[in-house]
């Protein structure tokens, strides 16, 4: 998994496991979520979004099953 730092208010780092379609998001409050069955094009759109936080709230948060760490 490759981890990327992002410029966002709530999100610190984002990673993506291409083989297993797992999106990893590390929040600034020291919480990490793994979102499952996220397609590659969804990850790419997330990383290209003008506002990563807004994209997360609108397209990821409630659309994919996740585990918290």
PQR file of N, CA, C, O and H, with PARSE charges and radii, in Angstrom:
ATOM      1  N   UNK A   1       0.851  -1.174   0.000 -0.4000 1.5000
ATOM      2  CA  UNK A   1       0.000   0.000   0.000 -0.0000 2.0000
ATOM      3  C   UNK A   1       0.895   1.235   0.000  0.5500 1.7000
ATOM      4  O   UNK A   1       1.838   1.342   0.785 -0.5500 1.4000
ATOM      5  N   UNK A   2       0.581   2.152  -0.888 -0.4000 1.5000
ATOM      6  CA  UNK A   2       1.290   3.426  -0.942 -0.0000 2.0000
ATOM      7  C   UNK A   2       0.455   4.442  -0.174  0.5500 1.7000
ATOM      8  O   UNK A   2      -0.758   4.531  -0.362 -0.5500 1.4000
ATOM      9  H   UNK A   2      -0.184   2.065  -1.525  0.4000 1.0000
ATOM     10  N   UNK A   3       1.116   5.210   0.696 -0.4000 1.5000
ATOM     11  CA  UNK A   3       0.439   6.196   1.532 -0.0000 2.0000
ATOM     12  C   UNK A   3       0.754   7.595   0.999  0.5500 1.7000
ATOM     13  O   UNK A   3       1.900   7.898   0.665 -0.5500 1.4000
ATOM     14  H   UNK A   3       2.101   5.138   0.849  0.4000 1.0000
ATOM     15  N   UNK A   4      -0.272   8.438   0.922 -0.4000 1.5000
ATOM     16  CA  UNK A   4      -0.123   9.803   0.435 -0.0000 2.0000
ATOM     17  C   UNK A   4      -0.549  10.784   1.520  0.5500 1.7000
ATOM     18  O   UNK A   4      -1.575  10.586   2.171 -0.5500 1.4000
ATOM     19  H   UNK A   4      -1.202   8.191   1.193  0.4000 1.0000
ATOM     20  N   UNK A   5       0.236  11.840   1.716 -0.4000 1.5000
ATOM     21  CA  UNK A   5      -0.191  12.943   2.566 -0.0000 2.0000
ATOM     22  C   UNK A   5      -1.143  13.803   1.750  0.5500 1.7000
ATOM     23  O   UNK A   5      -0.918  14.021   0.559 -0.5500 1.4000
ATOM     24  H   UNK A   5       1.069  12.000   1.187  0.4000 1.0000
ATOM     25  N   UNK A   6      -2.202  14.291   2.380 -0.4000 1.5000
ATOM     26  CA  UNK A   6      -3.158  15.139   1.672 -0.0000 2.0000
ATOM     27  C   UNK A   6      -3.335  16.451   2.425  0.5500 1.7000
ATOM     28  O   UNK A   6      -3.119  16.528   3.634 -0.5500 1.4000
ATOM     29  H   UNK A   6      -2.384  14.114   3.347  0.4000 1.0000
ATOM     30  N   UNK A   7      -3.729  17.472   1.687 -0.4000 1.5000
ATOM     31  CA  UNK A   7      -4.019  18.771   2.289 -0.0000 2.0000
ATOM     32  C   UNK A   7      -5.510  18.831   2.567  0.5500 1.7000
ATOM     33  O   UNK A   7      -6.316  19.070   1.668 -0.5500 1.4000
ATOM     34  H   UNK A   7      -3.904  17.409   0.704  0.4000 1.0000
ATOM     35  N   UNK A   8      -5.859  18.610   3.819 -0.4000 1.5000
ATOM     36  CA  UNK A   8      -7.267  18.595   4.210 -0.0000 2.0000
ATOM     37  C   UNK A   8      -7.369  18.980   5.680  0.5500 1.7000
ATOM     38  O   UNK A   8      -6.398  18.884   6.429 -0.5500 1.4000
ATOM     39  H   UNK A   8      -5.204  18.415   4.549  0.4000 1.0000
ATOM     40  N   UNK A   9      -8.532  19.406   6.071 -0.4000 1.5000
ATOM     41  CA  UNK A   9      -8.757  19.799   7.461 -0.0000 2.0000
ATOM     42  C   UNK A   9      -8.854  18.577   8.362  0.5500 1.7000
ATOM     43  O   UNK A   9      -8.264  18.558   9.442 -0.5500 1.4000
ATOM     44  H   UNK A   9      -9.321  19.484   5.462  0.4000 1.0000
ATOM     45  N   UNK A  10      -9.586  17.563   7.938 -0.4000 1.5000
ATOM     46  CA  UNK A  10      -9.856  16.400   8.782 -0.0000 2.0000
ATOM     47  C   UNK A  10      -9.005  15.174   8.475  0.5500 1.7000
ATOM     48  O   UNK A  10      -8.841  14.304   9.330 -0.5500 1.4000
ATOM     49  H   UNK A  10     -10.065  17.578   7.060  0.4000 1.0000
ATOM     50  N   UNK A  11      -8.469  15.097   7.275 -0.4000 1.5000
ATOM     51  CA  UNK A  11      -7.753  13.901   6.825 -0.0000 2.0000
ATOM     52  C   UNK A  11      -6.266  14.203   6.711  0.5500 1.7000
ATOM     53  O   UNK A  11      -5.866  15.224   6.153 -0.5500 1.4000
ATOM     54  H   UNK A  11      -8.602  15.804   6.580  0.4000 1.0000
ATOM     55  N   UNK A  12      -5.457  13.299   7.247 -0.4000 1.5000
ATOM     56  CA  UNK A  12      -4.006  13.479   7.222 -0.0000 2.0000
ATOM     57  C   UNK A  12      -3.352  12.678   6.095  0.5500 1.7000
ATOM     58  O   UNK A  12      -2.556  13.213   5.323 -0.5500 1.4000
ATOM     59  H   UNK A  12      -5.782  12.469   7.700  0.4000 1.0000
ATOM     60  N   UNK A  13      -3.701  11.375   6.009 -0.4000 1.5000
ATOM     61  CA  UNK A  13      -3.073  10.487   5.028 -0.0000 2.0000
ATOM     62  C   UNK A  13      -4.116   9.593   4.371  0.5500 1.7000
ATOM     63  O   UNK A  13      -5.152   9.273   4.954 -0.5500 1.4000
ATOM     64  H   UNK A  13      -4.347  10.940   6.636  0.4000 1.0000
ATOM     65  N   UNK A  14      -3.807   9.203   3.141 -0.4000 1.5000
ATOM     66  CA  UNK A  14      -4.680   8.308   2.385 -0.0000 2.0000
ATOM     67  C   UNK A  14      -3.806   7.243   1.735  0.5500 1.7000
ATOM     68  O   UNK A  14      -2.746   7.546   1.186 -0.5500 1.4000
ATOM     69  H   UNK A  14      -2.965   9.463   2.668  0.4000 1.0000
ATOM     70  N   UNK A  15      -4.252   6.013   1.801 -0.4000 1.5000
ATOM     71  CA  UNK A  15      -3.549   4.924   1.140 -0.0000 2.0000
ATOM     72  C   UNK A  15      -4.540   4.069   0.370  0.5500 1.7000
ATOM     73  O   UNK A  15      -5.742   4.102   0.632 -0.5500 1.4000
ATOM     74  H   UNK A  15      -5.113   5.767   2.247  0.4000 1.0000
ATOM     75  N   UNK A  16      -4.022   3.300  -0.588 -0.4000 1.5000
ATOM     76  CA  UNK A  16      -4.906   2.440  -1.362 -0.0000 2.0000
ATOM     77  C   UNK A  16      -4.210   1.129  -1.665  0.5500 1.7000
ATOM     78  O   UNK A  16      -3.086   1.110  -2.167 -0.5500 1.4000
ATOM     79  H   UNK A  16      -3.045   3.273  -0.801  0.4000 1.0000
ATOM     80  N   UNK A  17      -4.886   0.036  -1.357 -0.4000 1.5000
ATOM     81  CA  UNK A  17      -4.423  -1.317  -1.668 -0.0000 2.0000
ATOM     82  C   UNK A  17      -5.126  -1.734  -2.957  0.5500 1.7000
ATOM     83  O   UNK A  17      -6.310  -2.069  -2.947 -0.5500 1.4000
ATOM     84  H   UNK A  17      -5.799   0.051  -0.950  0.4000 1.0000
ATOM     85  N   UNK A  18      -4.386  -1.709  -4.068 -0.4000 1.5000
ATOM     86  CA  UNK A  18      -4.961  -1.978  -5.385 -0.0000 2.0000
ATOM     87  C   UNK A  18      -5.504  -3.396  -5.508  0.5500 1.7000
ATOM     88  O   UNK A  18      -6.570  -3.606  -6.085 -0.5500 1.4000
ATOM     89  H   UNK A  18      -3.424  -1.436  -4.076  0.4000 1.0000
ATOM     90  N   UNK A  19      -4.782  -4.361  -4.972 -0.4000 1.5000
ATOM     91  CA  UNK A  19      -5.194  -5.761  -5.103 -0.0000 2.0000
ATOM     92  C   UNK A  19      -6.485  -6.065  -4.358  0.5500 1.7000
ATOM     93  O   UNK A  19      -7.334  -6.803  -4.856 -0.5500 1.4000
ATOM     94  H   UNK A  19      -3.916  -4.190  -4.502  0.4000 1.0000
ATOM     95  N   UNK A  20      -6.633  -5.503  -3.177 -0.4000 1.5000
ATOM     96  CA  UNK A  20      -7.793  -5.811  -2.328 -0.0000 2.0000
ATOM     97  C   UNK A  20      -8.857  -4.723  -2.313  0.5500 1.7000
ATOM     98  O   UNK A  20      -9.876  -4.862  -1.636 -0.5500 1.4000
ATOM     99  H   UNK A  20      -5.944  -4.903  -2.772  0.4000 1.0000
ATOM    100  N   UNK A  21      -8.632  -3.645  -3.051 -0.4000 1.5000
ATOM    101  CA  UNK A  21      -9.563  -2.514  -3.138 -0.0000 2.0000
ATOM    102  C   UNK A  21      -9.920  -1.975  -1.752  0.5500 1.7000
ATOM    103  O   UNK A  21     -11.091  -1.810  -1.410 -0.5500 1.4000
ATOM    104  H   UNK A  21      -7.804  -3.532  -3.601  0.4000 1.0000
ATOM    105  N   UNK A  22      -8.875  -1.708  -0.966 -0.4000 1.5000
ATOM    106  CA  UNK A  22      -9.066  -1.142   0.368 -0.0000 2.0000
ATOM    107  C   UNK A  22      -8.512   0.275   0.377  0.5500 1.7000
ATOM    108  O   UNK A  22      -7.345   0.502   0.058 -0.5500 1.4000
ATOM    109  H   UNK A  22      -7.924  -1.842  -1.244  0.4000 1.0000
ATOM    110  N   UNK A  23      -9.354   1.212   0.744 -0.4000 1.5000
ATOM    111  CA  UNK A  23      -8.965   2.605   0.900 -0.0000 2.0000
ATOM    112  C   UNK A  23      -8.699   2.848   2.377  0.5500 1.7000
ATOM    113  O   UNK A  23      -9.576   2.635   3.215 -0.5500 1.4000
ATOM    114  H   UNK A  23     -10.302   1.028   1.003  0.4000 1.0000
ATOM    115  N   UNK A  24      -7.497   3.291   2.694 -0.4000 1.5000
ATOM    116  CA  UNK A  24      -7.128   3.581   4.078 -0.0000 2.0000
ATOM    117  C   UNK A  24      -7.106   5.091   4.262  0.5500 1.7000
ATOM    118  O   UNK A  24      -6.464   5.807   3.493 -0.5500 1.4000
ATOM    119  H   UNK A  24      -6.785   3.464   2.013  0.4000 1.0000
ATOM    120  N   UNK A  25      -7.806   5.571   5.281 -0.4000 1.5000
ATOM    121  CA  UNK A  25      -7.819   6.998   5.581 -0.0000 2.0000
ATOM    122  C   UNK A  25      -7.404   7.185   7.030  0.5500 1.7000
ATOM    123  O   UNK A  25      -8.008   6.618   7.940 -0.5500 1.4000
ATOM    124  H   UNK A  25      -8.327   4.989   5.905  0.4000 1.0000
ATOM    125  N   UNK A  26      -6.365   7.988   7.232 -0.4000 1.5000
ATOM    126  CA  UNK A  26      -5.945   8.350   8.585 -0.0000 2.0000
ATOM    127  C   UNK A  26      -6.399   9.782   8.841  0.5500 1.7000
ATOM    128  O   UNK A  26      -6.027  10.708   8.120 -0.5500 1.4000
ATOM    129  H   UNK A  26      -5.874   8.448   6.492  0.4000 1.0000
ATOM    130  N   UNK A  27      -7.194   9.939   9.865 -0.4000 1.5000
ATOM    131  CA  UNK A  27      -7.732  11.244  10.219 -0.0000 2.0000
ATOM    132  C   UNK A  27      -6.795  11.956  11.191  0.5500 1.7000
ATOM    133  O   UNK A  27      -5.981  11.316  11.857 -0.5500 1.4000
ATOM    134  H   UNK A  27      -7.496   9.186  10.450  0.4000 1.0000
ATOM    135  N   UNK A  28      -6.909  13.253  11.268 -0.4000 1.5000
ATOM    136  CA  UNK A  28      -6.052  14.046  12.148 -0.0000 2.0000
ATOM    137  C   UNK A  28      -6.293  13.745  13.629  0.5500 1.7000
ATOM    138  O   UNK A  28      -5.454  14.079  14.465 -0.5500 1.4000
ATOM    139  H   UNK A  28      -7.570  13.773  10.726  0.4000 1.0000
ATOM    140  N   UNK A  29      -7.405  13.131  13.960 -0.4000 1.5000
ATOM    141  CA  UNK A  29      -7.718  12.800  15.352 -0.0000 2.0000
ATOM    142  C   UNK A  29      -7.191  11.415  15.738  0.5500 1.7000
ATOM    143  O   UNK A  29      -7.688  10.802  16.682 -0.5500 1.4000
ATOM    144  H   UNK A  29      -8.087  12.859  13.281  0.4000 1.0000
ATOM    145  N   UNK A  30      -6.180  10.922  15.003 -0.4000 1.5000
ATOM    146  CA  UNK A  30      -5.545   9.625  15.276 -0.0000 2.0000
ATOM    147  C   UNK A  30      -6.503   8.450  15.179  0.5500 1.7000
ATOM    148  O   UNK A  30      -6.403   7.495  15.951 -0.5500 1.4000
ATOM    149  H   UNK A  30      -5.777  11.421  14.236  0.4000 1.0000
ATOM    150  N   UNK A  31      -7.423   8.517  14.242 -0.4000 1.5000
ATOM    151  CA  UNK A  31      -8.335   7.417  13.937 -0.0000 2.0000
ATOM    152  C   UNK A  31      -8.047   6.995  12.502  0.5500 1.7000
ATOM    153  O   UNK A  31      -7.820   7.837  11.633 -0.5500 1.4000
ATOM    154  H   UNK A  31      -7.505   9.292  13.615  0.4000 1.0000
ATOM    155  N   UNK A  32      -8.057   5.687  12.260 -0.4000 1.5000
ATOM    156  CA  UNK A  32      -7.837   5.187  10.911 -0.0000 2.0000
ATOM    157  C   UNK A  32      -9.018   4.317  10.504  0.5500 1.7000
ATOM    158  O   UNK A  32      -9.505   3.505  11.291 -0.5500 1.4000
ATOM    159  H   UNK A  32      -8.241   5.004  12.966  0.4000 1.0000
ATOM    160  N   UNK A  33      -9.473   4.495   9.269 -0.4000 1.5000
ATOM    161  CA  UNK A  33     -10.544   3.671   8.718 -0.0000 2.0000
ATOM    162  C   UNK A  33     -10.024   2.946   7.486  0.5500 1.7000
ATOM    163  O   UNK A  33      -9.258   3.502   6.700 -0.5500 1.4000
ATOM    164  H   UNK A  33      -9.078   5.155   8.630  0.4000 1.0000
ATOM    165  N   UNK A  34     -10.447   1.706   7.328 -0.4000 1.5000
ATOM    166  CA  UNK A  34     -10.235   0.946   6.096 -0.0000 2.0000
ATOM    167  C   UNK A  34     -11.593   0.773   5.443  0.5500 1.7000
ATOM    168  O   UNK A  34     -12.491   0.168   6.029 -0.5500 1.4000
ATOM    169  H   UNK A  34     -11.070   1.254   7.967  0.4000 1.0000
ATOM    170  N   UNK A  35     -11.753   1.301   4.231 -0.4000 1.5000
ATOM    171  CA  UNK A  35     -12.994   1.185   3.466 -0.0000 2.0000
ATOM    172  C   UNK A  35     -12.804   0.082   2.430  0.5500 1.7000
ATOM    173  O   UNK A  35     -11.786   0.035   1.739 -0.5500 1.4000
ATOM    174  H   UNK A  35     -11.023   1.792   3.755  0.4000 1.0000
ATOM    175  N   UNK A  36     -13.788  -0.800   2.329 -0.4000 1.5000
ATOM    176  CA  UNK A  36     -13.667  -2.002   1.509 -0.0000 2.0000
ATOM    177  C   UNK A  36     -14.426  -1.884   0.193  0.5500 1.7000
ATOM    178  O   UNK A  36     -15.443  -1.198   0.095 -0.5500 1.4000
ATOM    179  H   UNK A  36     -14.615  -0.762   2.890  0.4000 1.0000
ATOM    180  N   UNK A  37     -13.895  -2.581  -0.823 -0.4000 1.5000
ATOM    181  CA  UNK A  37     -14.487  -2.644  -2.160 -0.0000 2.0000
ATOM    182  C   UNK A  37     -14.578  -1.272  -2.820  0.5500 1.7000
ATOM    183  O   UNK A  37     -15.556  -0.957  -3.499 -0.5500 1.4000
ATOM    184  H   UNK A  37     -13.068  -3.138  -0.744  0.4000 1.0000
ATOM    185  N   UNK A  38     -13.552  -0.470  -2.612 -0.4000 1.5000
ATOM    186  CA  UNK A  38     -13.474   0.843  -3.257 -0.0000 2.0000
ATOM    187  C   UNK A  38     -12.772   0.645  -4.599  0.5500 1.7000
ATOM    188  O   UNK A  38     -11.637   0.168  -4.630 -0.5500 1.4000
ATOM    189  H   UNK A  38     -12.758  -0.726  -2.061  0.4000 1.0000
ATOM    190  N   UNK A  39     -13.418   1.000  -5.701 -0.4000 1.5000
ATOM    191  CA  UNK A  39     -12.787   0.811  -7.011 -0.0000 2.0000
ATOM    192  C   UNK A  39     -11.646   1.806  -7.229  0.5500 1.7000
ATOM    193  O   UNK A  39     -11.613   2.876  -6.620 -0.5500 1.4000
ATOM    194  H   UNK A  39     -14.339   1.388  -5.676  0.4000 1.0000
ATOM    195  N   UNK A  40     -10.728   1.439  -8.095 -0.4000 1.5000
ATOM    196  CA  UNK A  40      -9.586   2.300  -8.395 -0.0000 2.0000
ATOM    197  C   UNK A  40     -10.030   3.682  -8.859  0.5500 1.7000
ATOM    198  O   UNK A  40      -9.451   4.685  -8.443 -0.5500 1.4000
ATOM    199  H   UNK A  40     -10.756   0.570  -8.590  0.4000 1.0000
ATOM    200  N   UNK A  41     -11.050   3.752  -9.715 -0.4000 1.5000
ATOM    201  CA  UNK A  41     -11.490   5.062 -10.204 -0.0000 2.0000
ATOM    202  C   UNK A  41     -12.064   5.922  -9.074  0.5500 1.7000
ATOM    203  O   UNK A  41     -11.987   7.149  -9.138 -0.5500 1.4000
ATOM    204  H   UNK A  41     -11.521   2.938 -10.054  0.4000 1.0000
ATOM    205  N   UNK A  42     -12.634   5.299  -8.049 -0.4000 1.5000
ATOM    206  CA  UNK A  42     -13.103   6.049  -6.881 -0.0000 2.0000
ATOM    207  C   UNK A  42     -11.944   6.635  -6.102  0.5500 1.7000
ATOM    208  O   UNK A  42     -12.012   7.775  -5.643 -0.5500 1.4000
ATOM    209  H   UNK A  42     -12.696   4.302  -7.997  0.4000 1.0000
ATOM    210  N   UNK A  43     -10.877   5.861  -5.951 -0.4000 1.5000
ATOM    211  CA  UNK A  43      -9.674   6.354  -5.281 -0.0000 2.0000
ATOM    212  C   UNK A  43      -9.057   7.504  -6.067  0.5500 1.7000
ATOM    213  O   UNK A  43      -8.687   8.525  -5.486 -0.5500 1.4000
ATOM    214  H   UNK A  43     -10.822   4.935  -6.324  0.4000 1.0000
ATOM    215  N   UNK A  44      -8.944   7.349  -7.374 -0.4000 1.5000
ATOM    216  CA  UNK A  44      -8.354   8.393  -8.216 -0.0000 2.0000
ATOM    217  C   UNK A  44      -9.175   9.675  -8.120  0.5500 1.7000
ATOM    218  O   UNK A  44      -8.606  10.759  -7.993 -0.5500 1.4000
ATOM    219  H   UNK A  44      -9.244   6.520  -7.846  0.4000 1.0000
ATOM    220  N   UNK A  45     -10.490   9.570  -8.178 -0.4000 1.5000
ATOM    221  CA  UNK A  45     -11.351  10.753  -8.055 -0.0000 2.0000
ATOM    222  C   UNK A  45     -11.165  11.416  -6.696  0.5500 1.7000
ATOM    223  O   UNK A  45     -11.129  12.643  -6.603 -0.5500 1.4000
ATOM    224  H   UNK A  45     -10.952   8.689  -8.281  0.4000 1.0000
ATOM    225  N   UNK A  46     -11.048  10.617  -5.652 -0.4000 1.5000
ATOM    226  CA  UNK A  46     -10.818  11.135  -4.303 -0.0000 2.0000
ATOM    227  C   UNK A  46      -9.520  11.935  -4.249  0.5500 1.7000
ATOM    228  O   UNK A  46      -9.493  13.042  -3.711 -0.5500 1.4000
ATOM    229  H   UNK A  46     -11.078   9.621  -5.728  0.4000 1.0000
ATOM    230  N   UNK A  47      -8.461  11.387  -4.798 -0.4000 1.5000
ATOM    231  CA  UNK A  47      -7.161  12.053  -4.758 -0.0000 2.0000
ATOM    232  C   UNK A  47      -7.115  13.302  -5.638  0.5500 1.7000
ATOM    233  O   UNK A  47      -6.340  14.219  -5.366 -0.5500 1.4000
ATOM    234  H   UNK A  47      -8.483  10.488  -5.236  0.4000 1.0000
ATOM    235  N   UNK A  48      -7.930  13.347  -6.679 -0.4000 1.5000
ATOM    236  CA  UNK A  48      -7.959  14.506  -7.573 -0.0000 2.0000
ATOM    237  C   UNK A  48      -8.950  15.580  -7.131  0.5500 1.7000
ATOM    238  O   UNK A  48      -8.992  16.661  -7.718 -0.5500 1.4000
ATOM    239  H   UNK A  48      -8.560  12.602  -6.899  0.4000 1.0000
ATOM    240  N   UNK A  49      -9.735  15.296  -6.115 -0.4000 1.5000
ATOM    241  CA  UNK A  49     -10.779  16.226  -5.683 -0.0000 2.0000
ATOM    242  C   UNK A  49     -10.175  17.552  -5.222  0.5500 1.7000
ATOM    243  O   UNK A  49      -9.115  17.585  -4.597 -0.5500 1.4000
ATOM    244  H   UNK A  49      -9.701  14.418  -5.638  0.4000 1.0000
ATOM    245  N   UNK A  50     -10.865  18.632  -5.541 -0.4000 1.5000
ATOM    246  CA  UNK A  50     -10.431  19.953  -5.079 -0.0000 2.0000
ATOM    247  C   UNK A  50     -10.487  20.045  -3.560  0.5500 1.7000
ATOM    248  O   UNK A  50      -9.649  20.703  -2.943 -0.5500 1.4000
ATOM    249  H   UNK A  50     -11.726  18.605  -6.048  0.4000 1.0000
ATOM    250  N   UNK A  51     -11.468  19.389  -2.960 -0.4000 1.5000
ATOM    251  CA  UNK A  51     -11.641  19.386  -1.505 -0.0000 2.0000
ATOM    252  C   UNK A  51     -11.784  17.935  -1.047  0.5500 1.7000
ATOM    253  O   UNK A  51     -12.853  17.337  -1.175 -0.5500 1.4000
ATOM    254  H   UNK A  51     -12.149  18.854  -3.461  0.4000 1.0000
ATOM    255  N   UNK A  52     -10.711  17.381  -0.520 -0.4000 1.5000
ATOM    256  CA  UNK A  52     -10.678  15.974  -0.114 -0.0000 2.0000
ATOM    257  C   UNK A  52     -11.711  15.695   0.973  0.5500 1.7000
ATOM    258  O   UNK A  52     -12.390  14.670   0.933 -0.5500 1.4000
ATOM    259  H   UNK A  52      -9.842  17.866  -0.416  0.4000 1.0000
ATOM    260  N   UNK A  53     -11.832  16.599   1.941 -0.4000 1.5000
ATOM    261  CA  UNK A  53     -12.814  16.412   3.015 -0.0000 2.0000
ATOM    262  C   UNK A  53     -14.235  16.345   2.465  0.5500 1.7000
ATOM    263  O   UNK A  53     -15.014  15.472   2.848 -0.5500 1.4000
ATOM    264  H   UNK A  53     -11.280  17.432   1.973  0.4000 1.0000
ATOM    265  N   UNK A  54     -14.563  17.256   1.579 -0.4000 1.5000
ATOM    266  CA  UNK A  54     -15.908  17.287   0.996 -0.0000 2.0000
ATOM    267  C   UNK A  54     -16.176  16.014   0.196  0.5500 1.7000
ATOM    268  O   UNK A  54     -17.259  15.438   0.292 -0.5500 1.4000
ATOM    269  H   UNK A  54     -13.930  17.965   1.269  0.4000 1.0000
ATOM    270  N   UNK A  55     -15.202  15.578  -0.587 -0.4000 1.5000
ATOM    271  CA  UNK A  55     -15.364  14.344  -1.360 -0.0000 2.0000
ATOM    272  C   UNK A  55     -15.595  13.168  -0.420  0.5500 1.7000
ATOM    273  O   UNK A  55     -16.460  12.329  -0.671 -0.5500 1.4000
ATOM    274  H   UNK A  55     -14.322  16.046  -0.665  0.4000 1.0000
ATOM    275  N   UNK A  56     -14.833  13.108   0.646 -0.4000 1.5000
ATOM    276  CA  UNK A  56     -15.005  12.032   1.627 -0.0000 2.0000
ATOM    277  C   UNK A  56     -16.429  12.019   2.178  0.5500 1.7000
ATOM    278  O   UNK A  56     -17.086  10.978   2.184 -0.5500 1.4000
ATOM    279  H   UNK A  56     -14.131  13.790   0.850  0.4000 1.0000
ATOM    280  N   UNK A  57     -16.900  13.166   2.635 -0.4000 1.5000
ATOM    281  CA  UNK A  57     -18.237  13.232   3.230 -0.0000 2.0000
ATOM    282  C   UNK A  57     -19.341  12.927   2.218  0.5500 1.7000
ATOM    283  O   UNK A  57     -20.358  12.335   2.579 -0.5500 1.4000
ATOM    284  H   UNK A  57     -16.367  14.011   2.629  0.4000 1.0000
ATOM    285  N   UNK A  58     -19.159  13.317   0.973 -0.4000 1.5000
ATOM    286  CA  UNK A  58     -20.203  13.128  -0.039 -0.0000 2.0000
ATOM    287  C   UNK A  58     -20.179  11.765  -0.730  0.5500 1.7000
ATOM    288  O   UNK A  58     -21.231  11.263  -1.126 -0.5500 1.4000
ATOM    289  H   UNK A  58     -18.333  13.799   0.679  0.4000 1.0000
ATOM    290  N   UNK A  59     -19.006  11.160  -0.881 -0.4000 1.5000
ATOM    291  CA  UNK A  59     -18.912   9.966  -1.718 -0.0000 2.0000
ATOM    292  C   UNK A  59     -18.324   8.721  -1.048  0.5500 1.7000
ATOM    293  O   UNK A  59     -18.459   7.619  -1.581 -0.5500 1.4000
ATOM    294  H   UNK A  59     -18.152  11.568  -0.559  0.4000 1.0000
ATOM    295  N   UNK A  60     -17.686   8.873   0.089 -0.4000 1.5000
ATOM    296  CA  UNK A  60     -17.031   7.716   0.704 -0.0000 2.0000
ATOM    297  C   UNK A  60     -17.657   7.331   2.034  0.5500 1.7000
ATOM    298  O   UNK A  60     -17.964   6.159   2.252 -0.5500 1.4000
ATOM    299  H   UNK A  60     -17.576   9.768   0.522  0.4000 1.0000
ATOM    300  N   UNK A  61     -17.848   8.279   2.911 -0.4000 1.5000
ATOM    301  CA  UNK A  61     -18.228   8.006   4.294 -0.0000 2.0000
ATOM    302  C   UNK A  61     -19.372   7.012   4.448  0.5500 1.7000
ATOM    303  O   UNK A  61     -19.262   6.078   5.242 -0.5500 1.4000
ATOM    304  H   UNK A  61     -17.599   9.231   2.734  0.4000 1.0000
ATOM    305  N   UNK A  62     -20.453   7.186   3.721 -0.4000 1.5000
ATOM    306  CA  UNK A  62     -21.625   6.326   3.889 -0.0000 2.0000
ATOM    307  C   UNK A  62     -21.839   5.342   2.737  0.5500 1.7000
ATOM    308  O   UNK A  62     -22.841   4.627   2.712 -0.5500 1.4000
ATOM    309  H   UNK A  62     -20.542   7.945   3.076  0.4000 1.0000
ATOM    310  N   UNK A  63     -20.915   5.303   1.796 -0.4000 1.5000
ATOM    311  CA  UNK A  63     -21.095   4.440   0.629 -0.0000 2.0000
ATOM    312  C   UNK A  63     -20.298   3.145   0.671  0.5500 1.7000
ATOM    313  O   UNK A  63     -20.506   2.267  -0.166 -0.5500 1.4000
ATOM    314  H   UNK A  63     -20.102   5.884   1.816  0.4000 1.0000
ATOM    315  N   UNK A  64     -19.392   3.011   1.629 -0.4000 1.5000
ATOM    316  CA  UNK A  64     -18.561   1.814   1.718 -0.0000 2.0000
ATOM    317  C   UNK A  64     -18.507   1.322   3.158  0.5500 1.7000
ATOM    318  O   UNK A  64     -18.485   2.111   4.103 -0.5500 1.4000
ATOM    319  H   UNK A  64     -19.223   3.724   2.309  0.4000 1.0000
ATOM    320  N   UNK A  65     -18.486   0.004   3.301 -0.4000 1.5000
ATOM    321  CA  UNK A  65     -18.317  -0.602   4.628 -0.0000 2.0000
ATOM    322  C   UNK A  65     -16.889  -0.318   5.097  0.5500 1.7000
ATOM    323  O   UNK A  65     -15.956  -0.319   4.293 -0.5500 1.4000
ATOM    324  H   UNK A  65     -18.504  -0.636   2.534  0.4000 1.0000
ATOM    325  N   UNK A  66     -16.720  -0.072   6.408 -0.4000 1.5000
ATOM    326  CA  UNK A  66     -15.379   0.203   6.916 -0.0000 2.0000
ATOM    327  C   UNK A  66     -15.166  -0.394   8.300  0.5500 1.7000
ATOM    328  O   UNK A  66     -16.112  -0.722   9.017 -0.5500 1.4000
ATOM    329  H   UNK A  66     -17.477  -0.071   7.061  0.4000 1.0000
ATOM    330  N   UNK A  67     -13.895  -0.521   8.647 -0.4000 1.5000
ATOM    331  CA  UNK A  67     -13.467  -0.875   9.995 -0.0000 2.0000
ATOM    332  C   UNK A  67     -12.629   0.273  10.525  0.5500 1.7000
ATOM    333  O   UNK A  67     -11.896   0.911   9.768 -0.5500 1.4000
ATOM    334  H   UNK A  67     -13.127  -0.255   8.065  0.4000 1.0000
ATOM    335  N   UNK A  68     -12.731   0.540  11.816 -0.4000 1.5000
ATOM    336  CA  UNK A  68     -11.935   1.583  12.469 -0.0000 2.0000
ATOM    337  C   UNK A  68     -10.772   0.960  13.221  0.5500 1.7000
ATOM    338  O   UNK A  68     -10.872  -0.146  13.751 -0.5500 1.4000
ATOM    339  H   UNK A  68     -13.326   0.022  12.430  0.4000 1.0000
ATOM    340  N   UNK A  69      -9.674   1.690  13.256 -0.4000 1.5000
ATOM    341  CA  UNK A  69      -8.488   1.242  13.989 -0.0000 2.0000
ATOM    342  C   UNK A  69      -8.029   2.339  14.922  0.5500 1.7000
ATOM    343  O   UNK A  69      -7.042   2.169  15.637 -0.5500 1.4000
ATOM    344  H   UNK A  69      -9.592   2.589  12.825  0.4000 1.0000
TER
END
